[in-house]
Amino acid sequence: MAPIASSDRLRFSGFSLERLPNGQCTARVTLTWRDDPPMTGEAQGLTSQSGELRCAALACVQALSQAVRDMSFELLGVKALRAFDATVVIVSLAASGGEGKGPRIVGSYLAEDDVPRGAALAVLNATNRILLGRLRRRQD
């Protein structure tokens, strides 16, 4: 088996979170893969700690749906925890694909300052392991 090249994984290339005066927020996540056009997902939610985390994670799930059409992900939960003097963001996803219902998967990210961005990265960390084979098949 050939080693995994860094270009074989989906790349996190952009994130923005806009907090609106009406108490809502909009998150945008951009992913790239090889020479394909960028895939951007967008989600809206409430401007609160948990609302912004969910919004950012959903935006990443939206971008993933553009990258992989034969598999879908449902966000089950997202949470930021203080552990070991740092903030860790954990996401739980349900995966389903052509073979039917797939596994529940969990991803995490050690967030420094931007915890909502960490939620989007936790989604990508959870899914990249599963998506690697599917993306390789897409290039063939």
C-alpha positions in Angstrom: 0.0 0.0 0.0 1.4 3.4 -1.0 1.9 6.0 1.7 -0.8 8.6 2.1 0.2 11.9 0.5 -0.9 15.1 2.1 -2.8 16.0 -1.1 -5.0 12.9 -0.7 -6.9 14.5 2.2 -9.5 17.1 2.2 -8.0 20.4 3.3 -9.5 23.0 5.5 -8.8 26.3 3.6 -11.2 28.9 5.0 -13.5 29.7 7.9 -15.5 32.7 8.8 -18.2 33.3 11.5 -20.3 36.4 11.3 -22.3 37.5 14.3 -25.4 39.4 13.3 -27.2 42.1 15.3 -30.4 40.0 15.4 -28.8 37.3 17.6 -28.1 35.0 14.6 -24.7 33.9 13.2 -23.5 32.6 9.8 -20.6 30.3 9.5 -18.8 29.5 6.2 -16.3 26.7 5.8 -14.2 26.1 2.6 -12.6 22.8 1.8 -10.2 21.9 -1.0 -9.1 18.7 -2.5 -6.3 18.5 -5.1 -7.2 20.6 -8.2 -11.0 20.5 -7.7 -12.8 23.8 -7.2 -13.2 24.8 -3.5 -16.3 23.5 -1.7 -18.0 25.9 0.6 -20.6 25.1 3.2 -22.7 27.6 5.0 -25.0 27.4 8.0 -26.9 29.7 10.3 -27.7 29.5 13.9 -28.0 31.4 17.2 -25.2 33.6 18.5 -24.4 31.7 21.7 -21.5 29.5 22.7 -23.3 26.3 21.8 -25.1 27.8 18.8 -21.9 29.0 17.2 -20.3 25.6 17.7 -23.2 23.9 16.0 -23.3 26.4 13.2 -19.6 26.0 12.4 -19.9 22.2 12.5 -22.9 22.2 10.2 -21.2 24.4 7.7 -18.3 21.9 7.5 -20.9 19.1 7.0 -22.4 21.1 4.2 -19.0 21.5 2.5 -18.3 17.8 2.9 -21.6 16.9 1.1 -20.2 18.7 -2.0 -17.0 16.6 -1.8 -18.6 13.2 -1.3 -21.9 12.5 -3.0 -22.2 8.8 -2.1 -22.0 9.3 1.6 -23.8 11.7 4.0 -23.1 12.9 7.5 -25.5 14.0 10.2 -24.3 16.1 13.1 -25.4 14.5 16.3 -23.7 16.8 18.8 -20.9 19.2 19.4 -19.3 20.2 22.7 -16.4 22.3 23.9 -14.7 21.0 27.1 -11.9 22.3 29.3 -9.3 19.5 29.7 -5.7 19.7 30.6 -5.7 23.5 30.7 -7.0 23.7 27.1 -10.3 23.7 25.2 -11.1 20.6 23.3 -14.0 20.5 20.8 -15.6 17.1 20.3 -18.2 16.3 17.6 -20.3 13.2 17.1 -21.6 12.3 13.6 -23.7 9.6 12.1 -22.4 8.4 8.7 -24.5 6.8 6.0 -23.6 5.7 2.5 -24.3 3.4 -0.4 -24.1 0.4 1.9 -26.8 1.8 4.2 -26.3 3.2 7.6 -22.7 3.5 8.6 -20.9 4.0 11.9 -21.1 6.8 14.4 -17.9 8.7 14.3 -16.2 11.1 16.7 -13.7 13.8 16.0 -11.9 16.3 18.2 -9.7 19.4 17.9 -7.6 21.2 20.4 -8.9 24.8 20.0 -6.6 27.7 21.0 -8.6 30.9 20.6 -11.2 30.3 17.9 -13.5 27.6 19.4 -16.1 27.7 16.6 -13.4 27.1 14.0 -12.3 24.2 16.2 -15.7 22.7 15.8 -15.4 22.7 12.0 -11.9 21.2 12.2 -13.2 18.5 14.6 -15.7 17.5 11.9 -13.0 17.3 9.3 -10.8 15.3 11.7 -13.6 12.8 12.2 -14.4 12.3 8.6 -11.0 12.4 6.8 -10.3 8.8 7.9 -13.4 7.5 6.3 -13.3 9.8 3.2 -9.8 9.0 2.2 -10.7 5.8 0.3 -13.8 7.4 -1.3 -11.8 10.4 -2.6 -9.1 8.1 -4.0 -11.8 6.1 -5.9 -13.2 9.4 -7.2 -9.9 10.3 -8.9 -9.7 6.9 -10.8 
